[in-house]
Structure formats: C-alpha cells, structure tokens
Amino acid sequence: MNRYSIITEKNPREIVLLKGYKCAYGKCAFCNYILDNTDDEKEMEKVNFEVLKNIKGNFGVLEVINSGSVFELSKATLKKIKNICDDKNIKVIYFEAYFGYLKRLDEIREYFKNQEIRFIIGIETFNNYYRTQVLKKNFMLNDTVLKQLKEQYQTALLMICTHGQTKKQILSDIEQAKKHFKEVVISIFIDNGTEIKRDEKLVKWFLKDIFPVLNKEKNIEILVDNKDFGVYVQ
Ligand code: SF4
C-alpha cells in the first residue's frame, strides 16, 4: 500500500490516494478499489491526515484521488487539503468526480477559491453500449452531455484491453478522448477479481503497435500497470 507519490514526467505533481466514504454509485463491474471506502469517519481522517503530511508543494500541483469522488471525502479532510494547499502555495488541484456530480462541481471550485480545480472523469469508453451494459457505468454520452463534460472536466480516464473491446473501439476511444479533453489517462486493465477480464491479445497489440508513439504525447499518460502513478492499496 502506498498513498503518496510524486509524478515527475509530463505533468509533474504530487498525488495522494485518500480514504473516502462509499462511492455514491458503486456499481461499476470492473471496480474493486471501492473496497478502500469506509463509513468510519475517524478511521478515514486518521489515514488521510497522515498521508497529507507528506505534501511538500514542490510542483504547485496536487492530485487527490479517493476511490470515488471528491464529494465522498469528509469535511475535515477537505479542510485539511485546503489549508495545506494554501500553506504550500499549491495552485492547481486535480480531483475525481463521478458523472452524477456534474451539477455540483462548482461547490468544490467555490470552496477551493485559491486554487484552480481540475476535474477528472472516468469515461472508460465512448461506446455507450459497452460502458453501460458491460462495464455497468450508468451514463450515456450524446452531443449535449459531451459538451457539458468538456466544459467541466479537464481529464478523461479510459480503460482499455478488456474482453469484448476491439482494436477499432480502443483507437476510436483514444481519438475521441484526445479531441474532447485537455488531458487523457489511459489504463490498461489488470485482472482484479471482478467479472471484467483483461484481453492479453489486445494488451500485446497495444504495447507493441500503439504505446511507443502514443506515449510521447505530452497530455496523455498511460498506466501499463495500475501502480504506475505510485499510489495503490492492493
Ligand atoms: S464510479 Fe468510480 S469508484 Fe464508483 S464504482 Fe464506478 S469506478 Fe468505482
């Protein structure tokens, strides 16, 4: 387990993996990280305050993830993040926020008045069928929704190389993510005990034919291993 790390390439930043309340949605078929969620506020804050002590502010940029959304962090945790960011002169904070929180993002922007807030959303794929029926992530994209997401979110997360995906779908997802979002994080799926399974043929193809060139793009980060950002629980 490691809950604090420094990312030095492309978009240098500190990153923390905090403990949050239960993900408000909690039904994505591929998700096992919600096992880190807790209802015990004391436990949450004990872990989070300890992790947050590591923050140095040396890049002026902090990413906060919590196996859910920023809205699932306790008030005391948010206050601690705010105080640390103000003290350490952190100007940019990345937070994750599930689609269902789209209308509430300004609450976070207002709370962190001294920082630029950049939101991250797990789109996973632009294929509505695959997202909703296979991955069980329950939102549909159309032009209107996409327009809102582009305005509100900085970063799209894609999950690739799972059974049922095709090369064509993966390439199309990457193209659309690049077109609509300023930053893209692509995770190659790793089997995690859920019903979603990794497709080794797709992984081989992606690593050999796509990764070497795509990985040179400054605004695209590719997680070949889910520990590549240096923070993980399992
Ligand atoms: S919204 Fe995110 S944290 Fe919640 S179940 Fe889905 S992938 Fe997991």
Residues whose N, C-alpha, C, O or C-beta is under 5 A from the ligand:
A	BS01	SF4	C23 Y25 G26 K27 C28 C31 S67 G68 Y98
